[in-house]
Amino acid sequence: MVRETVINNADSVLQENEAQAKSQFLPIIGPDKGEYLVDAIREIKPKRVLEVGTL
C-alpha cells in the first residue's frame, strides 16, 4: 500500500514537471526517452552514470 502511494505521488510530480516544462518551453527528455534510458541502464548495469542537463 505504501509503495502504491509513493508511485502515485511520483507520477503526479512527473506530470507537474512535464506541464511546467511545456508551459515554459524547457527541453525535457520526456517519458519515452526516459524509459529507454532506464532500460539501457538496467541492461548495461554501469558502475556510474553521469547525467548532464536532461532536466
MARPA-880682 format. One record per atom (N, C-alpha, C, O): residue in one letter; atom name; x, y, z. Coordinates in Angstrom, 3 decimals. Atoms other than C-alpha are relative to their C-alpha. Last residue first. Layout:
! MARPA-880682
atom resn: A	name: CA	u: X	v: Y	w: Z
...
! end
This chain:
! MARPA-880682
atom resn: L	name: N	u: 1.144	v: -0.493	w: -0.764
atom resn: L	name: CA	u: 16.115	v: 18.162	w: -16.812
atom resn: L	name: C	u: -0.772	v: -1.159	w: 0.585
atom resn: L	name: O	u: -1.776	v: -0.951	w: 1.266
atom resn: T	name: N	u: 1.200	v: 0.573	w: 0.614
atom resn: T	name: CA	u: 18.420	v: 16.317	w: -19.229
atom resn: T	name: C	u: -1.285	v: 0.496	w: 0.657
atom resn: T	name: O	u: -2.379	v: 0.100	w: 0.255
atom resn: G	name: N	u: 0.990	v: -0.891	w: 0.558
atom resn: G	name: CA	u: 21.393	v: 18.575	w: -18.482
atom resn: G	name: C	u: -1.209	v: -0.614	w: -0.667
atom resn: G	name: O	u: -1.646	v: -0.103	w: -1.698
atom resn: V	name: N	u: -0.411	v: -1.353	w: 0.363
atom resn: V	name: CA	u: 24.206	v: 16.121	w: -17.982
atom resn: V	name: C	u: -1.154	v: 0.712	w: -0.676
atom resn: V	name: O	u: -1.427	v: 0.484	w: -1.855
atom resn: E	name: N	u: 1.126	v: -0.685	w: 0.616
atom resn: E	name: CA	u: 23.508	v: 12.900	w: -16.108
atom resn: E	name: C	u: 0.434	v: 1.423	w: -0.274
atom resn: E	name: O	u: 0.900	v: 2.116	w: 0.631
atom resn: L	name: N	u: -0.133	v: -1.435	w: -0.039
atom resn: L	name: CA	u: 26.608	v: 10.829	w: -15.435
atom resn: L	name: C	u: -1.169	v: 0.617	w: -0.758
atom resn: L	name: O	u: -1.330	v: 0.392	w: -1.958
atom resn: V	name: N	u: 0.779	v: -0.651	w: 1.052
atom resn: V	name: CA	u: 26.006	v: 7.184	w: -14.590
atom resn: V	name: C	u: 0.165	v: 1.493	w: 0.183
atom resn: V	name: O	u: 0.017	v: 1.996	w: 1.296
atom resn: R	name: N	u: 0.318	v: -1.417	w: -0.194
atom resn: R	name: CA	u: 28.435	v: 5.027	w: -12.645
atom resn: R	name: C	u: -0.835	v: 0.495	w: -1.176
atom resn: R	name: O	u: -0.743	v: -0.019	w: -2.291
atom resn: K	name: N	u: -0.379	v: -0.317	w: -1.368
atom resn: K	name: CA	u: 29.068	v: 1.300	w: -12.155
atom resn: K	name: C	u: -0.370	v: 1.441	w: 0.332
atom resn: K	name: O	u: -0.698	v: 1.761	w: 1.474
atom resn: P	name: N	u: -1.272	v: -0.715	w: -0.171
atom resn: P	name: CA	u: 27.124	v: 0.536	w: -15.314
atom resn: P	name: C	u: 0.303	v: 0.253	w: 1.471
atom resn: P	name: O	u: -0.606	v: 0.269	w: 2.301
atom resn: K	name: N	u: -0.415	v: 0.000	w: -1.402
atom resn: K	name: CA	u: 24.404	v: -2.119	w: -15.313
atom resn: K	name: C	u: 1.358	v: 0.676	w: 0.216
atom resn: K	name: O	u: 2.296	v: 0.060	w: 0.722
atom resn: I	name: N	u: -1.452	v: -0.137	w: -0.015
atom resn: I	name: CA	u: 24.166	v: -2.493	w: -19.112
atom resn: I	name: C	u: 0.578	v: -0.095	w: 1.409
atom resn: I	name: O	u: 1.691	v: -0.588	w: 1.596
atom resn: E	name: N	u: -0.625	v: 1.049	w: 0.803
atom resn: E	name: CA	u: 20.616	v: -3.842	w: -19.163
atom resn: E	name: C	u: 1.524	v: 0.026	w: 0.125
atom resn: E	name: O	u: 2.158	v: -1.015	w: 0.299
atom resn: R	name: N	u: 0.260	v: 1.305	w: -0.631
atom resn: R	name: CA	u: 19.241	v: -1.747	w: -16.300
atom resn: R	name: C	u: 0.703	v: -1.137	w: -0.749
atom resn: R	name: O	u: 1.195	v: -2.080	w: -0.129
atom resn: I	name: N	u: -0.779	v: 0.064	w: -1.237
atom resn: I	name: CA	u: 20.931	v: 1.374	w: -17.661
atom resn: I	name: C	u: -0.205	v: -1.343	w: 0.697
atom resn: I	name: O	u: 0.750	v: -1.937	w: 1.197
atom resn: A	name: N	u: -1.410	v: 0.143	w: 0.366
atom resn: A	name: CA	u: 19.550	v: 0.763	w: -21.149
atom resn: A	name: C	u: 0.870	v: -0.127	w: 1.242
atom resn: A	name: O	u: 1.782	v: -0.954	w: 1.277
atom resn: D	name: N	u: -0.212	v: 1.359	w: 0.510
atom resn: D	name: CA	u: 16.027	v: 0.160	w: -19.809
atom resn: D	name: C	u: 1.472	v: -0.241	w: -0.337
atom resn: D	name: O	u: 2.018	v: -1.299	w: -0.027
atom resn: V	name: N	u: 0.115	v: 0.918	w: -1.142
atom resn: V	name: CA	u: 16.136	v: 3.353	w: -17.737
atom resn: V	name: C	u: 0.267	v: -1.434	w: -0.446
atom resn: V	name: O	u: 1.000	v: -2.166	w: 0.220
atom resn: L	name: N	u: -1.209	v: -0.145	w: -0.823
atom resn: L	name: CA	u: 17.394	v: 5.339	w: -20.727
atom resn: L	name: C	u: -0.009	v: -0.947	w: 1.194
atom resn: L	name: O	u: 1.011	v: -1.559	w: 1.512
atom resn: Y	name: N	u: -1.115	v: 0.595	w: 0.745
atom resn: Y	name: CA	u: 14.640	v: 3.976	w: -22.976
atom resn: Y	name: C	u: 1.283	v: 0.058	w: 0.828
atom resn: Y	name: O	u: 2.016	v: -0.927	w: 0.923
atom resn: E	name: N	u: 0.154	v: 1.452	w: -0.124
atom resn: E	name: CA	u: 12.014	v: 4.793	w: -20.348
atom resn: E	name: C	u: 1.132	v: -0.726	w: -0.723
atom resn: E	name: O	u: 1.648	v: -1.729	w: -0.229
atom resn: G	name: N	u: -0.344	v: 0.358	w: -1.375
atom resn: G	name: CA	u: 13.308	v: 8.353	w: -20.173
atom resn: G	name: C	u: -0.093	v: -1.498	w: 0.229
atom resn: G	name: O	u: 0.771	v: -2.089	w: 0.875
atom resn: K	name: N	u: -1.462	v: 0.043	w: -0.055
atom resn: K	name: CA	u: 13.212	v: 8.633	w: -23.954
atom resn: K	name: C	u: 0.472	v: -0.379	w: 1.400
atom resn: K	name: O	u: 1.476	v: -1.075	w: 1.557
atom resn: D	name: N	u: -0.482	v: 1.039	w: 0.922
atom resn: D	name: CA	u: 9.546	v: 7.701	w: -23.928
atom resn: D	name: C	u: 1.513	v: -0.146	w: 0.045
atom resn: D	name: O	u: 2.039	v: -1.250	w: 0.190
atom resn: P	name: N	u: 0.170	v: 1.370	w: -0.494
atom resn: P	name: CA	u: 8.615	v: 9.638	w: -20.772
atom resn: P	name: C	u: 0.554	v: -1.085	w: -0.920
atom resn: P	name: O	u: 1.075	v: -2.091	w: -0.438
atom resn: G	name: N	u: 1.325	v: 0.588	w: 0.109
atom resn: G	name: CA	u: 10.018	v: 13.016	w: -21.747
atom resn: G	name: C	u: -0.033	v: -1.466	w: 0.391
atom resn: G	name: O	u: 1.007	v: -2.088	w: 0.606
atom resn: I	name: N	u: -0.122	v: 1.205	w: 0.804
atom resn: I	name: CA	u: 13.611	v: 14.107	w: -22.387
atom resn: I	name: C	u: -1.341	v: -0.704	w: -0.169
atom resn: I	name: O	u: -1.530	v: -1.433	w: -1.143
atom resn: I	name: N	u: -0.061	v: 1.178	w: -0.870
atom resn: I	name: CA	u: 12.936	v: 17.640	w: -21.265
atom resn: I	name: C	u: 0.065	v: -1.246	w: -0.881
atom resn: I	name: O	u: -0.325	v: -1.214	w: -2.049
atom resn: P	name: N	u: -0.219	v: 1.297	w: 0.641
atom resn: P	name: CA	u: 13.639	v: 20.925	w: -23.027
atom resn: P	name: C	u: 0.079	v: -1.122	w: 1.044
atom resn: P	name: O	u: 0.897	v: -1.073	w: 1.962
atom resn: L	name: N	u: -1.232	v: 0.617	w: -0.490
atom resn: L	name: CA	u: 12.047	v: 23.891	w: -21.265
atom resn: L	name: C	u: 0.170	v: -1.362	w: -0.663
atom resn: L	name: O	u: -0.789	v: -2.128	w: -0.756
atom resn: F	name: N	u: -0.840	v: 0.374	w: 1.140
atom resn: F	name: CA	u: 9.442	v: 25.905	w: -23.218
atom resn: F	name: C	u: 1.372	v: -0.533	w: 0.433
atom resn: F	name: O	u: 2.397	v: -0.174	w: -0.145
atom resn: Q	name: N	u: -1.145	v: -0.907	w: -0.032
atom resn: Q	name: CA	u: 7.975	v: 27.455	w: -20.049
atom resn: Q	name: C	u: 1.017	v: -0.311	w: -1.109
atom resn: Q	name: O	u: 2.124	v: 0.227	w: -1.119
atom resn: S	name: N	u: 0.472	v: -1.389	w: -0.050
atom resn: S	name: CA	u: 4.488	v: 25.966	w: -20.499
atom resn: S	name: C	u: 1.145	v: 1.003	w: -0.036
atom resn: S	name: O	u: 0.960	v: 2.141	w: -0.466
atom resn: K	name: N	u: 0.691	v: -0.343	w: 1.247
atom resn: K	name: CA	u: 5.920	v: 22.630	w: -21.661
atom resn: K	name: C	u: -0.421	v: 1.472	w: -0.006
atom resn: K	name: O	u: -0.256	v: 2.162	w: -1.012
atom resn: A	name: N	u: -1.010	v: -0.076	w: 1.061
atom resn: A	name: CA	u: 8.422	v: 22.408	w: -18.819
atom resn: A	name: C	u: -0.644	v: 0.423	w: -1.316
atom resn: A	name: O	u: -0.084	v: 1.229	w: -2.059
atom resn: Q	name: N	u: -0.763	v: -1.224	w: -0.203
atom resn: Q	name: CA	u: 5.689	v: 23.227	w: -16.297
atom resn: Q	name: C	u: 1.038	v: 0.178	w: -1.103
atom resn: Q	name: O	u: 1.212	v: 1.281	w: -1.622
atom resn: A	name: N	u: 0.878	v: -1.128	w: 0.326
atom resn: A	name: CA	u: 3.391	v: 20.547	w: -17.698
atom resn: A	name: C	u: 0.739	v: 1.323	w: 0.145
atom resn: A	name: O	u: 0.588	v: 2.214	w: -0.691
atom resn: E	name: N	u: 0.180	v: -0.019	w: 1.451
atom resn: E	name: CA	u: 6.191	v: 17.962	w: -17.692
atom resn: E	name: C	u: -0.872	v: 1.176	w: -0.431
atom resn: E	name: O	u: -0.588	v: 1.821	w: -1.441
atom resn: N	name: N	u: -1.257	v: -0.434	w: 0.609
atom resn: N	name: CA	u: 7.144	v: 18.808	w: -14.109
atom resn: N	name: C	u: -0.130	v: 0.108	w: -1.515
atom resn: N	name: O	u: 0.352	v: 1.070	w: -2.112
atom resn: E	name: N	u: -0.141	v: -1.428	w: -0.277
atom resn: E	name: CA	u: 3.523	v: 18.559	w: -12.954
atom resn: E	name: C	u: 1.263	v: 0.555	w: -0.659
atom resn: E	name: O	u: 1.238	v: 1.631	w: -1.257
atom resn: Q	name: N	u: 0.978	v: -0.688	w: 0.841
atom resn: Q	name: CA	u: 3.133	v: 15.183	w: -14.667
atom resn: Q	name: C	u: 0.075	v: 1.514	w: 0.195
atom resn: Q	name: O	u: -0.023	v: 2.272	w: -0.769
atom resn: L	name: N	u: -0.491	v: 0.021	w: 1.382
atom resn: L	name: CA	u: 6.344	v: 13.955	w: -13.067
atom resn: L	name: C	u: -0.950	v: 0.741	w: -0.938
atom resn: L	name: O	u: -0.507	v: 1.486	w: -1.813
atom resn: V	name: N	u: -1.109	v: -0.956	w: 0.084
atom resn: V	name: CA	u: 5.165	v: 15.068	w: -9.614
atom resn: V	name: C	u: 0.541	v: 0.061	w: -1.427
atom resn: V	name: O	u: 0.821	v: 1.145	w: -1.938
atom resn: S	name: N	u: 0.576	v: -1.334	w: -0.098
atom resn: S	name: CA	u: 1.844	v: 13.246	w: -10.045
atom resn: S	name: C	u: 1.076	v: 1.074	w: -0.142
atom resn: S	name: O	u: 0.877	v: 2.072	w: -0.836
atom resn: D	name: N	u: 0.669	v: -0.272	w: 1.276
atom resn: D	name: CA	u: 3.570	v: 10.085	w: -11.231
atom resn: D	name: C	u: -0.574	v: 1.419	w: -0.021
atom resn: D	name: O	u: -0.489	v: 2.118	w: -1.031
atom resn: A	name: N	u: -1.060	v: -0.222	w: 0.986
atom resn: A	name: CA	u: 5.867	v: 10.215	w: -8.196
atom resn: A	name: C	u: -0.603	v: 0.322	w: -1.363
atom resn: A	name: O	u: -0.131	v: 1.230	w: -2.047
atom resn: N	name: N	u: -0.544	v: -1.328	w: -0.269
atom resn: N	name: CA	u: 2.850	v: 10.617	w: -5.883
atom resn: N	name: C	u: 1.095	v: 0.340	w: -1.013
atom resn: N	name: O	u: 1.154	v: 1.467	w: -1.504
atom resn: N	name: N	u: 1.011	v: -0.979	w: 0.423
atom resn: N	name: CA	u: 1.121	v: 7.622	w: -7.475
atom resn: N	name: C	u: 0.503	v: 1.416	w: 0.208
atom resn: N	name: O	u: 0.275	v: 2.282	w: -0.636
atom resn: I	name: N	u: 0.042	v: 0.003	w: 1.471
atom resn: I	name: CA	u: 4.307	v: 5.573	w: -7.163
atom resn: I	name: C	u: -1.003	v: 1.028	w: -0.504
atom resn: I	name: O	u: -0.714	v: 1.773	w: -1.440
atom resn: V	name: N	u: -1.227	v: -0.646	w: 0.462
atom resn: V	name: CA	u: 4.745	v: 6.569	w: -3.495
atom resn: V	name: C	u: 0.006	v: 0.091	w: -1.523
atom resn: V	name: O	u: 0.370	v: 1.126	w: -2.082
atom resn: T	name: N	u: 0.135	v: -1.428	w: -0.275
atom resn: T	name: CA	u: 1.119	v: 5.708	w: -2.736
atom resn: T	name: C	u: 1.214	v: 0.763	w: -0.510
atom resn: T	name: O	u: 1.073	v: 1.839	w: -1.091
atom resn: E	name: N	u: 0.976	v: -0.519	w: 0.967
atom resn: E	name: CA	u: 1.476	v: 2.315	w: -4.427
atom resn: E	name: C	u: -0.185	v: 1.506	w: 0.183
atom resn: E	name: O	u: -0.292	v: 2.239	w: -0.800
atom resn: R	name: N	u: -0.678	v: -0.092	w: 1.299
atom resn: R	name: CA	u: 4.634	v: 1.606	w: -2.419
atom resn: R	name: C	u: -0.929	v: 0.588	w: -1.057
atom resn: R	name: O	u: -0.500	v: 1.398	w: -1.878
atom resn: V	name: N	u: -0.889	v: -1.158	w: -0.045
atom resn: V	name: CA	u: 2.812	v: 2.438	w: 0.831
atom resn: V	name: C	u: 0.685	v: 0.192	w: -1.345
atom resn: V	name: O	u: 0.803	v: 1.316	w: -1.834
atom resn: M	name: N	u: 0.828	v: -1.201	w: 0.000
atom resn: M	name: CA	u: 0.000	v: 0.000	w: 0.000
atom resn: M	name: C	u: 0.868	v: 1.259	w: 0.000
atom resn: M	name: O	u: 0.567	v: 2.209	w: -0.722
! end
